[in-house]
Amino acid sequence: MLHPRVTTLVRPSGTVQLGWDPERALVLETTELDTGTVLAFLRLLDGLQSRPQIIWRAGEFGISPERTVSLLTAIDRAGLLLQPERKQAKIRSITVHGLGPLSDAVTIGLRRMGFRPSRSRTFRPEVVVGAPGCDLVVLTDALMIDPRLSVDLVLRRVPHLQVRVRDGIGVVGPLVLPGQTSCLRCADLTRAGLDHDWPHLAAQLLGRTGHASPAGVAATTALALGELEAIVECSPRRRPATLDATMELDLDSHELHRRPWPPHPECGCRTLAGHRAEVAR
């Protein structure tokens, strides 16, 4: 189907243009076809028609099969077509854990995406975060996640994504897929390797929430929701950027960069997650 974000425009000559981005807009070279015919053809790209059906229906408008294929190829090469694909997984249940402006904003955003996220505001060892069957936990606001919680999520093989504000930087990630990617403890061990005092500093961050202006909260939330869109899409064509990494947005300069957090050789997260899964069987 034609990507819903694409705007269809008609030039004074009657030529049809898809999109208006200076670098990515596509002008359809269809001088042999009138404007109405081209627009009718584009309406066929609604996601309800198969490729053979599109070719057949386009023939009713006087467009040859060869011309239809060439138009579809040009639109596809421009990245303006959404191709149907089998999802690698499906995310149905999401829990937002945290207490602060980011947890509220992320929850609202997820609802607008069609989810009904459950909420978990504080951590107590005797209370499980993420009900049975939870597909993803979003850990918001807290500068440092309680290690008991992060270990519990790894042991239960619950994917989780951290979202917080650190010294004026909106930080999203890493996305932890237990047994497959680095975990939050991997990141702590990496920092401790660079700064031997890190465990002492990290302990002081427990229970603290990052501060940002309303605009900073909105920007960090937008970054998180964009990443969540990639996560819930479960598409091999759109890998989440936060796998083994964080996306970090400077809330003043608006510069965005990706910081890698590879698995740490001294962390047993992969072994623990795999062992727990074997025991569960």
C-alpha positions in Angstrom: 0.0 0.0 0.0 1.0 3.6 -0.5 2.5 4.9 2.8 -0.2 6.9 4.6 2.4 9.6 5.4 2.8 10.4 1.7 1.0 13.5 0.4 -0.3 13.3 -3.2 0.1 16.6 -5.1 -0.6 17.7 -8.7 1.7 20.1 -10.5 0.3 22.8 -12.9 1.2 20.5 -15.8 -1.0 17.8 -14.4 1.9 15.7 -13.4 1.4 13.8 -10.1 4.0 14.2 -7.3 4.2 11.9 -4.3 5.5 13.7 -1.2 7.1 17.2 -1.0 10.3 16.5 0.9 13.1 18.2 -1.2 15.2 15.0 -1.2 12.6 12.2 -1.3 9.6 13.5 -3.3 8.8 11.5 -6.4 7.5 13.0 -9.6 5.6 10.3 -11.6 6.6 10.6 -15.3 3.3 9.6 -16.8 2.9 12.0 -19.7 0.9 9.4 -21.7 -1.7 9.3 -18.9 -4.1 12.0 -17.8 -4.1 13.2 -14.2 -7.4 11.5 -13.2 -6.1 8.1 -14.4 -2.9 8.4 -12.3 -4.9 9.4 -9.2 -7.3 6.5 -9.7 -4.3 4.2 -10.0 -2.9 5.5 -6.7 -6.2 4.9 -5.0 -5.7 1.2 -5.8 -2.7 1.2 -3.5 -4.9 1.0 -0.4 -3.5 -2.2 1.1 -6.7 -4.1 0.2 -5.6 -5.1 -3.3 -3.0 -7.7 -4.2 -0.4 -7.0 -6.8 -2.2 -9.0 -9.5 -5.5 -7.2 -8.6 -3.8 -3.8 -8.9 -2.4 -4.8 -12.4 -5.9 -6.1 -13.4 -7.8 -3.0 -12.1 -5.2 -0.6 -13.6 -5.9 -2.2 -17.0 -9.5 -1.1 -16.6 -8.2 2.5 -16.6 -6.2 1.9 -19.7 -2.8 1.3 -18.0 -0.9 -1.6 -19.5 0.6 -4.3 -17.2 4.1 -3.2 -18.1 3.4 0.4 -17.2 1.7 -0.6 -14.0 4.7 -2.7 -13.0 7.1 0.2 -13.8 5.0 2.6 -11.7 4.9 0.2 -8.8 8.7 -0.3 -9.1 9.4 3.4 -9.1 7.2 4.1 -6.1 8.7 1.1 -4.2 12.3 2.2 -4.9 11.5 5.6 -3.5 10.5 3.9 -0.3 6.9 5.0 -0.5 5.2 1.6 -0.5 4.5 -0.5 2.6 5.0 -4.2 1.9 2.9 -6.8 3.8 5.2 -9.0 5.9 4.9 -11.6 8.6 5.7 -10.2 12.0 8.4 -12.0 13.9 6.4 -11.6 17.1 3.4 -9.7 18.5 3.3 -7.4 21.4 -0.1 -7.2 23.2 0.6 -6.4 26.8 2.8 -3.5 28.0 3.5 -2.3 31.5 4.8 1.2 32.2 6.7 1.2 35.5 7.8 4.5 37.1 6.5 7.6 38.9 7.1 10.9 37.1 6.2 13.0 34.1 7.7 10.5 31.6 5.6 7.6 32.9 2.4 9.7 32.4 3.4 10.9 28.9 4.6 7.5 27.7 1.3 5.9 28.9 -0.8 8.5 27.1 1.3 7.9 23.9 0.9 4.1 24.1 -2.9 4.6 24.4 -2.9 6.7 21.3 -1.0 3.8 19.6 -3.9 1.5 20.5 -2.5 -0.2 23.6 -4.0 -0.3 27.1 -0.8 -0.3 29.2 -0.9 -1.3 32.8 0.8 0.9 35.4 3.3 0.1 38.1 4.6 3.0 40.1 6.9 1.7 42.8 9.0 -1.5 43.2 8.6 -3.9 46.1 10.4 -7.2 46.0 7.2 -9.1 46.9 5.3 -7.5 44.0 5.9 -8.7 40.4 6.3 -5.9 37.9 4.7 -6.9 34.7 1.8 -9.4 35.0 2.1 -12.9 33.7 2.0 -12.7 29.9 3.4 -9.2 29.8 5.4 -8.7 26.6 7.2 -5.5 27.5 8.0 -3.3 30.5 8.9 0.4 30.0 11.0 1.6 32.9 10.6 5.3 33.2 11.8 8.3 35.1 14.2 6.6 37.6 17.8 7.6 37.1 18.9 4.1 38.4 16.7 1.0 38.3 16.7 -1.1 41.4 19.1 -4.0 40.6 16.6 -6.4 42.1 14.0 -5.4 39.6 16.3 -5.5 36.5 17.6 -9.0 37.6 14.0 -10.2 38.1 13.0 -9.1 34.6 16.0 -10.9 33.1 15.2 -14.1 35.0 11.6 -14.0 33.9 12.7 -13.2 30.4 10.6 -10.1 30.2 11.8 -7.5 27.6 12.3 -4.1 29.0 13.2 -0.6 27.8 14.5 2.2 30.0 13.5 5.9 29.5 14.9 8.7 31.6 16.5 12.1 31.7 20.1 12.4 32.6 21.7 15.8 33.2 19.7 17.5 30.4 19.9 14.5 28.1 16.9 12.4 27.2 18.0 8.8 27.3 16.1 5.9 25.7 17.4 2.4 26.1 18.9 0.0 26.2 16.2 -2.4 25.0 16.9 -5.6 26.9 15.9 -8.9 25.3 16.9 -11.3 28.0 19.3 -13.9 26.8 19.8 -12.1 23.5 21.1 -8.6 24.2 23.1 -6.7 26.9 21.2 -5.9 30.1 21.2 -3.0 32.5 23.9 -4.7 34.7 26.1 -5.0 31.6 25.9 -1.2 31.3 26.8 -0.8 35.0 29.8 -3.2 34.7 31.0 -1.3 31.6 30.8 2.0 33.5 32.5 0.5 36.5 35.3 -0.6 34.3 35.8 3.0 33.2 35.2 4.5 36.7 35.9 2.3 39.7 33.7 4.6 41.9 30.7 4.0 39.7 29.0 1.5 42.1 29.2 4.1 44.9 27.8 6.8 42.6 25.1 4.5 41.2 23.8 3.7 44.7 23.2 7.4 45.3 21.1 7.6 42.2 18.6 5.0 43.4 15.2 6.6 44.1 16.0 9.7 42.2 14.1 11.1 39.1 15.6 13.1 36.3 14.5 16.7 35.8 13.5 18.3 32.5 11.3 21.2 31.3 7.9 20.4 29.8 9.5 20.7 26.4 12.3 18.3 27.5 9.8 15.8 28.8 7.9 16.0 25.5 11.0 15.5 23.4 12.2 12.5 25.4 8.7 11.0 25.2 8.7 11.5 21.5 12.0 9.7 21.2 10.8 6.9 23.4 7.5 6.5 21.5 9.3 6.4 18.1 11.5 3.6 19.5 8.4 1.8 20.9 6.8 2.0 17.4 9.8 0.1 16.0 9.7 -2.4 18.9 6.0 -3.2 18.6 6.2 -3.4 14.8 8.4 -6.5 15.2 9.7 -6.1 11.7 13.1 -7.4 10.4 13.2 -4.3 8.2 13.1 -1.9 11.2 15.4 -3.0 14.0 15.1 -1.0 17.2 18.0 1.4 17.5 18.3 0.6 21.3 19.4 -3.0 20.9 22.7 -3.0 22.9 22.6 0.8 22.9 21.0 4.0 24.1 19.6 6.8 22.0 20.6 10.1 23.7 19.0 13.5 22.9 20.6 16.7 24.0 17.6 18.7 25.2 19.3 22.0 24.5 21.1 21.5 21.2 18.7 18.8 20.0 21.6 16.7 18.8 20.9 12.9 18.8 23.5 10.2 19.0 23.6 6.5 19.7 25.8 5.1 22.5 26.7 1.4 22.3 26.4 -0.8 25.4 27.7 -4.2 24.4 27.2 -7.4 26.5 29.7 -7.5 29.3 31.8 -10.6 29.6 31.5 -10.6 33.4 27.7 -10.4 33.4 25.8 -13.7 33.6 22.6 -12.3 32.1 22.6 -14.6 29.1 23.4 -17.6 31.2 20.9 -16.8 33.8 18.1 -16.1 31.4 18.8 -19.3 29.5 19.0 -21.4 32.6 15.7 -20.0 34.0 14.0 -20.9 30.7 15.4 -24.5 30.8 14.2 -24.9 34.4 10.7 -23.6 33.4 10.4 -26.3 30.8 
